[in-house]
Amino acid sequence: MLIKTAIAWSVHGRISYFYVLEMKTICIIGGGFSGTVTAIHLLQKSSDVRVKLINHTYPLVKGVAYSTGRMEHLLNVPAGKMSAFASLPDHFTDWVTAKPEYKQFHFPTIRHSFLPRMIYGKYLEELSAEHLKNERLEIIRSKAVDVKSANGKYVIITENDHRIESDFLVLATGNFQPAPPKLKDPSALSSPNYFSNPWTNDFIEKLKPDESVLLIGSGLTMVDYVLTLVAEGFRGKIYSVSPRGYLPEGHSEQVTAYPDFLEEIKGKGLQSVFSSIISHVQKAAEKNIPWQSVIDSVRPHAKTVWMGLSRKDKQQFISHVRHIWGVARHRLPLDAHKKIRELMQSGQLEVIGGRLQALNSINDSFEAFIKLRRVQDVKTLAVSKIVNCTGPQINFNELNEALVKSLLQQDLISADELKMGIRALPSGNALNSKAEPVPRLYALGSLLRGLMWETTAVPDLRVNAENVAAQIIGSID
Ligand SMILES: Cc1cc2nc3c(=O)[nH]c(=O)nc-3n(C[C@H](O)[C@H](O)[C@H](O)COP(=O)(O)OP(=O)(O)OC[C@H]3O[C@@H](n4cnc5c(N)ncnc54)[C@H](O)[C@@H]3O)c2cc1C
């Protein structure tokens, strides 16, 4: 029920009464895909709410992932699964095929193709443009640094001391910058040749074509960088280091669906889940179905399986299995995979399994000491530039974010048992440290990684965004 307020009105000496509907305000912190799509659903589901969307650093709606200006940065999810709306699965592919300027992508297999993320960014920009003009939506371009809760309202404070009062609060803060490498002496990290944020392009502009570069990490961000370096004609040596030296696997050329086997793995322990997956990979191979199809059939259920695991199993997964699952699940489009293999064969790219142990900054370059994984040896590299490509920070305790610290201190949010994000109900309603729902406070996206594990890609986020909006509107009505 919307609150109805009686107003006294004097007409020709008489007092008449009528009611006005008090509009509820919903403030969303973070205007990437998650925050913006939540705002769109809120505005569509009710004409009695106002939305205030606070965003900083990355472009509205596109966020980190889709604001790249580089055509070689591809989606890692097939276009057919990238519609912004779960109920309209062809929304994105239909949009692309209606655009003559993207004619080169109008192939019959577009649903299975990996298109440039830049094109996806344009899609998001276009689909949100009308909604962003809505007079019930206010966009605040600033960083939220604090929140106070009093008298049933939240007051969000931005870095320029703007105060925004709201009835509901949605946290959609997305991907936090990678954690810095753990070094005894971190002073070299203050060198201008060390780049802590891999999602800005300033590094590429500063690199000379024959220098050598160290990319810390060997996942999808590293691949983005390598492809950009090659596209820019970089001829120098590229090192990539990660604890295990695993590279993302490639997607399969063959697109064959593998039958769903959720019932077999739901509610089972980690060991049993993985034995089932391995046995299905073997069965698939007997039928000439690639292992990728088995992973793809598990992928939509990863959240359900994760939520059924014990805390111990979740910890085991994080320590021992996460990287294997990561390379199998976060796969590369075939062309990108082929290019990376070619660069490794030519020797331009060297992927090292080990840990960056120490770093010296000498004049304009670095001496990097890598403790190798398999042998008791340390490899020394001389490199001109270093980029941290380790992926978003997932250790919640080590986050250096004023907003998160303040919310934790006030017990408006609490870290989940694995310290990867916050405790919440499956609806996204935040829980405090006593596991009590915090009134009118919701979260989605990466913040729910500990709860749902798979909560960072569009196929999951679009569902979360719609659910959070429905929960809020449902609680008002
Ligand atoms: C390089 C890269 C490539 C990816 N590729 C794909 C892909 O191909 N397919 C796929 O499905 N997923 C992909 N992802 C996952 C991607 O994270 C999601 O698809 C989606 O973009 C996440 O959106 P988000 O809104 O949750 O977070 P983000 O995009 O990170 O947006 C969060 C926004 O909130 C802002 N913000 C944070 N804190 C505050 C604050 N205190 N005050 C104000 N604003 C704040 C941030 O600055 C940012 O603008 C990729 C991720 C990365 C990093």
The ligand as an SDF file (V2000), in Angstrom:
LIG
                    3D

 53 58  0  0  0  0  0  0  0  0999 V2000
   36.5930   -7.1520  -18.4980 C   0  0  0  0  0  0  0  0  0  0  0  0
   35.2790   -7.8360  -18.2330 C   0  0  0  0  0  0  0  0  0  0  0  0
   34.6100   -8.4920  -19.2660 C   0  0  0  0  0  0  0  0  0  0  0  0
   33.3660   -9.1150  -19.0290 C   0  0  0  0  0  0  0  0  0  0  0  0
   32.7360   -9.7450  -20.0560 N   0  0  0  0  0  0  0  0  0  0  0  0
   31.5120  -10.2860  -19.8510 C   0  0  0  0  0  0  0  0  0  0  0  0
   30.7740  -10.9110  -20.9210 C   0  0  0  0  0  0  0  0  0  0  0  0
   31.2470  -11.0040  -22.0330 O   0  0  0  0  0  0  0  0  0  0  0  0
   29.5330  -11.3940  -20.6420 N   0  0  0  0  0  0  0  0  0  0  0  0
   29.0030  -11.3360  -19.3860 C   0  0  0  0  0  0  0  0  0  0  0  0
   27.8760  -11.7940  -19.2000 O   0  0  0  0  0  0  0  0  0  0  0  0
   29.6790  -10.7800  -18.3670 N   0  0  0  0  0  0  0  0  0  0  0  0
   30.8960  -10.2560  -18.5660 C   0  0  0  0  0  0  0  0  0  0  0  0
   31.5700   -9.6720  -17.5290 N   0  0  0  0  0  0  0  0  0  0  0  0
   30.9420   -9.6470  -16.2280 C   0  0  0  0  0  0  0  0  0  0  0  0
   30.3690   -8.2450  -15.9810 C   0  0  0  0  0  0  0  0  0  0  0  0
   30.9330   -7.8800  -14.7770 O   0  0  0  0  0  0  0  0  0  0  0  0
   28.8530   -8.2100  -15.9750 C   0  0  0  0  0  0  0  0  0  0  0  0
   28.3410   -8.6550  -17.2040 O   0  0  0  0  0  0  0  0  0  0  0  0
   28.2550   -6.8220  -15.7350 C   0  0  0  0  0  0  0  0  0  0  0  0
   28.7670   -5.8660  -16.6020 O   0  0  0  0  0  0  0  0  0  0  0  0
   28.4400   -6.3780  -14.3010 C   0  0  0  0  0  0  0  0  0  0  0  0
   27.6550   -5.2420  -14.1130 O   0  0  0  0  0  0  0  0  0  0  0  0
   27.5030   -4.5610  -12.6900 P   0  0  0  0  0  0  0  0  0  0  0  0
   26.5730   -3.4360  -12.8510 O   0  0  0  0  0  0  0  0  0  0  0  0
   27.1420   -5.5970  -11.6790 O   0  0  0  0  0  0  0  0  0  0  0  0
   28.9640   -4.0720  -12.3190 O   0  0  0  0  0  0  0  0  0  0  0  0
   29.9000   -2.9740  -12.9950 P   0  0  0  0  0  0  0  0  0  0  0  0
   29.8580   -3.0670  -14.4630 O   0  0  0  0  0  0  0  0  0  0  0  0
   31.2090   -3.1400  -12.3210 O   0  0  0  0  0  0  0  0  0  0  0  0
   29.2350   -1.5760  -12.5930 O   0  0  0  0  0  0  0  0  0  0  0  0
   29.2390   -1.0720  -11.2780 C   0  0  0  0  0  0  0  0  0  0  0  0
   29.2050    0.4350  -11.3440 C   0  0  0  0  0  0  0  0  0  0  0  0
   29.0090    0.9320  -10.0060 O   0  0  0  0  0  0  0  0  0  0  0  0
   29.9060    1.9810   -9.7690 C   0  0  0  0  0  0  0  0  0  0  0  0
   30.1430    2.0970   -8.3330 N   0  0  0  0  0  0  0  0  0  0  0  0
   30.7490    1.2110   -7.5000 C   0  0  0  0  0  0  0  0  0  0  0  0
   30.7950    1.7070   -6.2470 N   0  0  0  0  0  0  0  0  0  0  0  0
   30.1970    2.9170   -6.2890 C   0  0  0  0  0  0  0  0  0  0  0  0
   29.9600    3.9380   -5.3100 C   0  0  0  0  0  0  0  0  0  0  0  0
   30.3660    3.8000   -4.0380 N   0  0  0  0  0  0  0  0  0  0  0  0
   29.3240    5.0850   -5.7000 N   0  0  0  0  0  0  0  0  0  0  0  0
   28.9130    5.2490   -6.9870 C   0  0  0  0  0  0  0  0  0  0  0  0
   29.1350    4.3210   -7.9530 N   0  0  0  0  0  0  0  0  0  0  0  0
   29.7660    3.1740   -7.6060 C   0  0  0  0  0  0  0  0  0  0  0  0
   31.1720    1.5480  -10.5450 C   0  0  0  0  0  0  0  0  0  0  0  0
   32.0800    2.5890  -10.7120 O   0  0  0  0  0  0  0  0  0  0  0  0
   30.5200    1.0430  -11.8340 C   0  0  0  0  0  0  0  0  0  0  0  0
   30.2770    2.1010  -12.7180 O   0  0  0  0  0  0  0  0  0  0  0  0
   32.8170   -9.0760  -17.7300 C   0  0  0  0  0  0  0  0  0  0  0  0
   33.5050   -8.4160  -16.6990 C   0  0  0  0  0  0  0  0  0  0  0  0
   34.7220   -7.8010  -16.9410 C   0  0  0  0  0  0  0  0  0  0  0  0
   35.4170   -7.1000  -15.8140 C   0  0  0  0  0  0  0  0  0  0  0  0
  1  2  1  0
  2  3  1  0
  2 52  2  0
  3  4  2  0
  4  5  1  0
  4 50  1  0
  5  6  2  0
  6  7  1  0
  6 13  1  0
  7  8  2  0
  7  9  1  0
  9 10  1  0
 10 11  2  0
 10 12  1  0
 12 13  2  0
 13 14  1  0
 14 15  1  0
 14 50  1  0
 15 16  1  0
 16 17  1  0
 16 18  1  0
 18 19  1  0
 18 20  1  0
 20 21  1  0
 20 22  1  0
 22 23  1  0
 23 24  1  0
 24 25  2  0
 24 26  1  0
 24 27  1  0
 27 28  1  0
 28 29  2  0
 28 30  1  0
 28 31  1  0
 31 32  1  0
 32 33  1  0
 33 34  1  0
 33 48  1  0
 34 35  1  0
 35 36  1  0
 35 46  1  0
 36 37  1  0
 36 45  1  0
 37 38  2  0
 38 39  1  0
 39 40  1  0
 39 45  2  0
 40 41  1  0
 40 42  2  0
 42 43  1  0
 43 44  2  0
 44 45  1  0
 46 47  1  0
 46 48  1  0
 48 49  1  0
 50 51  2  0
 51 52  1  0
 52 53  1  0
M  END
$$$$
